[in-house]
Amino acid sequence: MTRPLNLLLTLFFIYPAFAQAWSSPQYVRLGDFELESGDYIEDCRLAFRTFGSMDAEKSNVIIFPTWFGGKTSHVKGLTAPGKLIDSTKYHIIVIGAFGSGESSSPSTSRLQPGAEFPQFTIKDMVTAQHVFLTKHLKLDKVFAVIGGSMGSMQVFEWLVSYPDFMEKAVPYVCTPRVSAGDLLLHHTKISIIESGLRYGCPQDSIMGTLHALTQLTAKTTNYLSKNKSPEDIGPMLEKFYNSGSSEFTVFDYASQVRAMISHNIYKDFNNSPEETAGHIKAETLIIVSESDQIVNPLPALELAPLINAVTLIIKDNNGHLAVTPNMEMVSKAIDQFLTNTK
């Protein structure tokens, strides 16, 4: 059965007026959305929230795709003056990624629940976002796209899939393709999930192990040794194994990890960073953490000179989570980048 997207695009809300500093979650239905694989997310929906006011020319719109496991509400604290994006200057549209437990996910799908949910890619996330922005919001272009971690992967995909759609891009704790180290970590997480499900482990036990692994890799072991005592580990583990959530299940978790495993913006350009760089048009600020153990910074730093990107390298032991303790420096760099014009 053919399912032309344009005929199935259905909306069940009216987008708020262009002057809203905060909104409740909104949802847009995309009908049966075709994936890169040829499979479909049935009755597909995207969740989004808006921050700040859109100007009359629609020239201050910034797209912010969510990170791994992130909800649209999680971005609110990053949209104030002195944070990543100042919502007093920009109209920020935060869009939930597939698998988040908010947009279409294994945990939210009535028709394709759990393991029946089709596997999507980072490119599928971005394609759906583009449909939403162009078909519903009637935006031909936005000022910028910003995102961190898995959100940064979506930013890089925006750069190659829709190179004329944004003027500027800010991927942070980022990579244009997963490194060998990243892949080993991601496959280890998938193995934990698959083994746990195979042997009937409760989901909260599986998630507890995944949380512990994330804690081990999110910051450096030097950071943990300096900031945690041996006595802290027991209560920490207990918390991990008692923090199950029906809003982000092991099936959601696995779906997003698998999407990151396949992330590689070079794949359509003969796996060549140089060839890929020739297709990127937006001015780009690349922010990495030198000690990142979840998203290795080297691929982003290798691409940076090929696209004349501005770079900010955070040098401390905060690993993948280095942006928050360095928010003042990062905020200033982003504001200066967005404000400067050629």
Residue, then its C-alpha position, 0 to 999 in steps of 0.5 A: m500500500t502506498r502512503p504518500l506523506n503529503l496526503l497523510l499530513t494531518l495536524f490537530f492543533i493550531y500553532p500559537a501566535f508568534a509571540q509566546a515565551w513558553s508553551s505546553p507541549q504541542y504535537v503534530r501528526l505526520g500520518d504514516f511516515e516513511l523511513e530511510s529503510g522503507d518501513y513506516i512509523e504509523d500515525c507518526r507524531l512530533a512533540f515540540r515546545t516554543f520559547g521566545s517570540m518570533d519577529a515579523e520577518k521570521s528571521n530569529v527562529i532557532i531549531f533545537p532538537t533534543w539530545f539522547g533521552g531528552k524531553t522538550s521540557h528539559v531545554k527550558g533551562l537553557t533558553a534564558p539570558g546567560k544560557l545556551i540560547d537567549s529566548t529574549k532574542y530568539h524564537i526557539i522551537v524545541i523538537g523532540a527526537f524519535g524514541s524520546g518517549e514524547s515524539s513517536s517512540p516504542s513506548t508511545s506507539r499504540l500500533q507498533p509498541g515496544a519491539e514492534f517499533p521500526q528502527f529509525t535513523i538520525k536522518d529520519m529524525v531530521t527529515a520529519q522535522h523538516v516536514f513539520l517546519t516547512k509543511h506546517l509552519k511554512l518556514d523556508k529557512v531558519f536562522a540557526v540550528i543548535g543541539g548537543s550530543m545526539g542533538s548535535m548529530q541531528v544538527f550535522e545531518w541538517l547541514v548536509s540534508y538541507p544545507d540552505f535551510m539555516e544560516k548558522a549551526v551550533p553542534y556541541v559535544c558533537t560528532p559528524r560520525v561516531s568514532a570507534g570508541d563511541l561504537l564500542l560503548h553504544h554496542t555494549k549498551i545494546s548488548i546489555i539491553e538484549s541480554g537483559l530482555r533475553y533472560g527476563c530481567p526486569q526493565d528497571s534492572i536493565m536501566g539501572t546497569l545502563h545508568a551506572l555505565t553512563q555515570l562511569t563514562a559521562k565524566t572522567t574517572n578523575y572527576l569521580s575520584k576527586n568529587k565522590s567518595p567510596e561511600d557515595i557509590g552504594p547510594m548512587l547505585e541504589k538510586f540508579y536501580n530504583s529510577g525506572s520510568s515508563e516515559f523512557t523505556v529500554f525499547d526507547y533507549a535501544s532505538q535511540v542508541r541504534a540511531m546513533i550507531s548508524h550516524n555518519i554524515y559522510k555516507d552519502f558522499n563516498n565516506s569523504p569528509e572533504e567531499t561532504a564539506g563541499h555541501i555544507k553552507a551554513e556558518t558553524l560553531i563546533i563546541v567539543s569537550e577534550s575529555d569527552q568519553i561518550v562522543n569523541p571530539l576528534p571527528a568534529l575537530e577533523l571536519a572543522p577546518l574543512i568547513n571553516a568552522v569556529t571551534l571551542i574546545i573545553k579543557d577540563n575533566n568534566g567529560h561529556l557534561a562539560v558544557t554546564p560547568n562552563m556555561e558562562m564561557v559557552s554562552k558567550a561564545i554562542d552569543q558572539f557567534l550568532t550575533n556576528t555577521k560576515 
